[in-house]
Amino acid sequence: MKRASTDAEDCSRAAQELHGSERQWREVFEHNPVMYFMVDASGIVLSVNAFGASQLGYAASELVGQSVLNLVFEEDDKEFVRRKMSLCLETPGRSNSWEVRKRRKDGTMLWIRENARAMWWSRNQLIMLIACEDISERYWGALESAQLAALVSSSDDAIVSKTLDGTITSWNAGATNILGYQADEMIGQPITRIIPPELHQEEKQILVRLQRGERIQHYETIRLAKDGRRVDISLTVSPLFNQSGKVVGASKVARDITERKLAEQALRETTARLRTLTETAVDGVILIDARGVVLMFNPACEKLFGYSADTVIGENVKMLMPQPYRHEHDRYITNYRDTRDPKIIGSGREVIGLRKDGSTFPMDLSVGEARQDGESIFVGIIRDLTSRKRTEAELEQARAELVRVARVTTLGELTAAIAHEVNQPLTGLVSSGNACLRWLAGDVPNLKAARESVERMISAGSRAGEVIRRIRALVGKAPPLRDRLNINDAITEVIALIRGEVQRNRISLRTKLSTDVPLVLGDRIQLQQVILNLILNAMEAMSDVSPQLGELLVSSTKDGPNGALVSVQDSGTGLDGTALDQLFEAFYTTKAHGMGIGLAVSRTIIQAHGGRLWAAPNVPRGAIFQFTLPADCEEVSGMERKQSARAMA
């Protein structure tokens, strides 16, 4: 390719010699393999040759009539080109040149050296002929060399060159940072200086591969630092060729991977510990992904569910769930992904597991969440509750038996009172029967009086039967039965049972039962046992005081917005501080013949009903025992709805 300035001069000379012969001018202009532009004094393109238009990606017709400045790549460069063109127009016949970036039609850039000469064209028109030389390759080559040098100099990686005999020829700052040697310490030294002795043979094998023209990538090995440290590196080695294509050396890029190696080792150790932990754990450990697919199933899980890990891994975890858990599981997973509402995530709950043989067992399930590769994974810790449930059932049975024994013991102490309660209606029954016979034996039977006697007999029998029913209910082994009940009714029935004992001890018994006490949810018999025990204890405490001072008050009232409060208040000997601390402990008693289980059982019953039992001194004398019970939730909700309705009305 001719120099662009020479081509422009030739074209100008040809144009002058041809005296406007347009045909011959076009031959030179169009078929020369140089980009040519002919522009007027204002920079408007009058003509462009086909080669020039194609180099810029245009058709010639697209450029004619446009400003040549529109082809300048950067807006800031347009003023520079405009000044150059103005200087050229001021001295027609004189050549001017400059370098500028031009824009192709596709938006890419070309580096161009422009040679321009102004001349007079036909009809005394001043034009400018511009010949353009593409210097992109030369420019980019120089730029890339500079960038490469800057990259090597600033790289954090070690970049080292060597000859085929292993002599180091270059050493960058990255190599100094990693291995501690300065460039002047290493250039000219053998590469084996930084290679552990046991790896010298490895280096020879690398050189053999390089001589074959191979490139070795990401080879992990060890190098020796100046301070004696062994540095883990990832090595990429490329052969260096001369102009004839012969391998004359090698370029090495080494990256310090010591921290990565330490992290990998820590990860391996952590993984090994985790594997040991999960494989030896007594509890089941199961890992699932965000779709519920099982990723891990430890030996404890195999024992719990009867499946091998190979059978479960890769399957949906719901295979380990009975209905309705199985049916609901996918919906729970989807709901969590959509709403991030954790429900049991981060906590635990009691659920049912399904074994391979179809049997089920209670288990405690705790679920945690982690993130892996941007996805949620869930770990479940499973504990078999079968033994605990069995123990709880046995404990509950023993507790129920203890409660019943306490009732029987209490009723044993009430033998005289119960006998009186039963004997009184029986005596009345016999008397009314004899009276009925007399009324019927007269010459004229008095049927009205006889009927009244029979009615008294029925009433007395019913009364005796009711006493027996209450005693049988208190002594029986029926399981606890929770039902909605009015605590006032329970209090009234207990007082009716021990009325004779109260009278025999000449105690003044009063009741103060509020009518607004809400219904409670509980076992009637157990709650009556508590009331009976508290009343008997109060009577016992008043046995040593003057009969005129024996006062017993049983009251009930509403406890706050949704509860019941029952109080048993006596005027007996009272309680000291020590007694208050130990009063509800099992087998603690102040009675000469007491077992010390009555109050302990009573507190257990009240706590099982969600309430609280406590004692306090009664001023000026005696003691007061109180317990609370929560109201039945259904009734409370109903009362709240009624209050809300009244408020709205």
Salt bridges, closest charged atoms under 4 A:
GLU9 OE2 - ARG117 NH2 3.69
ASP10 OD1 - ARG13 NH1 3.12
GLU22 OE2 - ARG26 NE 3.85
GLU27 OE1 - HIS31 ND1 3.54
GLU62 OE2 - LYS105 NZ 2.86
GLU75 OE1 - LYS78 NZ 3.31
ASP77 OD2 - ARG101 NH2 3.30
GLU79 OE1 - ARG82 NH1 2.74
GLU99 OE2 - ARG113 NH1 3.75
GLU99 OE2 - ARG138 NH2 3.62
GLU114 OE2 - LYS102 NZ 2.83
GLU133 OE1 - ARG3 NH1 3.72
ASP157 OD2 - ARG255 NH2 2.73
GLU185 OE2 - LYS226 NZ 2.91
GLU198 OE2 - ARG230 NH2 2.76
GLU203 OE2 - LYS162 NZ 2.13
GLU203 OE1 - ARG223 NH2 3.66
GLU203 OE2 - LYS252 NZ 2.95
GLU214 OE1 - ARG209 NE 3.07
GLU214 OE2 - ARG212 NH2 2.78
GLU220 OE2 - ARG260 NH2 2.21
GLU220 OE1 - LYS261 NZ 2.65
ASP227 OD2 - ARG229 NE 2.82
GLU264 OE2 - ARG260 NE 3.10
ASP283 OD2 - ARG383 NH2 2.68
ASP289 OD2 - ARG291 NH2 2.91
ASP330 OD2 - LYS318 NZ 2.61
ASP330 OD1 - HIS329 ND1 3.72
ASP341 OD2 - LYS343 NZ 3.70
GLU350 OE2 - LYS389 NZ 2.81
GLU369 OE2 - ARG340 NH2 2.86
GLU392 OE2 - ARG388 NE 3.29
GLU396 OE1 - ARG399 NH1 2.65
GLU401 OE2 - ARG404 NH2 3.02
GLU421 OE1 - ARG463 NH2 3.96
GLU466 OE2 - ARG469 NH2 2.28
GLU466 OE2 - ARG470 NE 3.35
GLU493 OE2 - ARG524 NH1 3.68
GLU501 OE2 - ARG504 NH2 2.55
ASP632 OD2 - ARG484 NE 2.85
